[in-house]
């Protein structure tokens, strides 16, 4: 960049002028606080940014505005809202976050175009530039997902365009090096202050009350689950407001409010900068000629966005992770209470790389001065995906904070949260924003490091198998794993990450960490290594360590409590059962395994990502006075899968005393207590991967020791990880909760029929399931698909469009997929609409990286379960004993 530092920082008084526009006389108004605070409300909202007033507005939409109040310590927008860049886009690369984006654009457009509200909402569209082959593949995957949402849910249209179209849409762009782009009509940007006040005015019109200069200084949860909210008004007087629910919308001060409530708020304040130029003559000329703005540009390789600001240009870079600046250490991750309308000093040196990209892309910038470098505070959680939902720690406390895209998300977020609040379940799956995805192990130091990574990787290519390495492994008393991680690494494990745990993804031939180097949109380079892991299990045997969530549920009321929560029957003593927690609307909230140790004691195992999610649900649905104790044992338990034809013999070698482990004596869905080399073990006869074997549940402090002892007992045992697990289960048609089964699916369409016992009596979700059947049954169902990819090394990974071959209509979507290591086929699981498409052999098509491939519905798995293979082998051995003419009997027996 040819500009000198002093030229970049031309017009140093811009921040003060901008501040004055929001606060008369250039300072925060010290008006007298309100003296008409309510004594009681149903919902107390803390924080007057765009999220808080949007939730107040949504409560008003639901007719509950008069029972809610919002408390803001200064004035509306005085935190991070006022200085936001205001980007509002249909585009989102994820899944159900797309709903939030669409709701935002559509609502703001309606308010401005139909109701005449002045929001400064410009919709010139957006262009995401593609400069290399992997960017094109990412765009193809994203485009397929966009077509899926467009076809099934009426989502917006997105287009793949060439360099000549980019030039036509944005004449100022230098298209050298650009191979294509994604163009989304209707994307744009809005004035954050105007839209916040629009929400506020509508909320007040619906009865909602907003109290500015009213600082929440105390939060006390009472025994009945209500909250005493202590509010201090200007002048120092305090009032106590009783609230049935509290919503933390405090933004930059979210952690401070969490501390008042005694609730963990894993987020951190960081700096986000953008640059505003002086008038660019070419931009001004375009506006005068066309009467509208130029499209918003996302230069992903340069890691910045670029849009019109007046007749100038606004450039918003995302710095490299090592340049990201968090708030000063003395702030301890949150803003001091008195810092409203706050800005950090601009630091152009951190933006040099992105500015060089910007001047090459839009050469007109190079000869233009800089009006300001605005450096504002914002608040992110560790992964950048917000904290939205109920607390798992205390009742009736809701998070709606750490919102990295608050302006765009406010309409969708508010409707989502209020729906959850009023209905006892969210309207759709968004576990990626659920606060329960972080436990106490997400310490301020760890969150700060991961925020640097999330921010710095914001414009990186998002591979489906990416592996983010920063601040790993987690070191915390809730995540005791150092010894097991060391064992896995010594054996070549490439580790993934789940809820603070390190998990083995696959095993390399060398003990070296390959990090994110093999991330790809195509069949990964480690596919052969995964095949070898699977083959070893099938031929001999193998071990897989996996961290799960674990609970002990005890008490005289434990059986009745669980019977009410799950759709299946609770297992008998000595047995093991699989049960699903359903929501009131019949959607699948979670999946758990129950080992019944005694009439009043259950050992329960769930998925590690849903540890606190499930614990919250169980506590929420415990009745007053119910004699049930729930102990979270996740940090003290661990599991080793041992599978394959020689798995049993390896375990028998470690038995301290004889136990008959033969499958005729130790049958499926039974458990035994074993002593293996001095290690107390609960052995469970279950197999998620469909190969003979056991689950060995042991103390966390002994899992590494047992893993090594099993290898010593049988050195031929292999190691296998999550990718092999995925291959095994998809080959056998086993659905995975969190991927193939979520809160987006009811239990019928998820294929859980054999785990639903309608005749057992009342359970949560039963009435909804009955209603589905009364209305003719599900309109979509989960299916197994075999995809004919030929020589193309590409497989489904989930969220690809499933189409009707004749019309191209989107008729479903994949949920997971892989190259079947043992089947030698490209396989997928997914949901297909219409019973006429559920028959075996039905031809469909799946979108994979810009091409459509034939896919066929299969009603039988690509690879049989081991027990089925055994039976078939037994039949084959018996065949020679029969007359060759007895073909009918042979066919029947084979069948």
Beta strands, then each sheet from edge to edge (+ up, - down):
strand 1: 40-46
strand 2: 68-71
strand 3: 87-88
strand 4: 126-130
strand 5: 158-161
strand 6: 180-184
strand 7: 188-189
strand 8: 209-211
strand 9: 214-221
strand 10: 227-233
strand 11: 238-248
strand 12: 267-277
strand 13: 296-299
strand 14: 304-309
strand 15: 312-317
strand 16: 343-344
strand 17: 370-381
strand 18: 387-390
strand 19: 397-401
strand 20: 493-498
strand 21: 501-507
strand 22: 542-546
strand 23: 549-554
strand 24: 576-582
strand 25: 588-598
strand 26: 601-606
strand 27: 629-632
strand 28: 637-643
strand 29: 671-676
strand 30: 679-684
strand 31: 693-699
strand 32: 718-719
strand 33: 780-787
strand 34: 801-803
strand 35: 810-820
strand 36: 825-833
strand 37: 843-848
strand 38: 851-858
sheet 1: 8+ 2+ 1+ 11+ 10- 9+
sheet 2: 8+ 2+ 1+ 11+ 19+ 18-
sheet 3: 3+ 7-
sheet 4: 5+ 6- 4+ 13+ 14- 15+ 12- 17+ 16-
sheet 5: 20+ 21-
sheet 6: 29+ 30- 31+ 28- 22+ 32+
sheet 7: 24+ 25- 26+ 23- 27+
sheet 8: 33+ 36- 35+ 34- 37+ 38- 33+
end
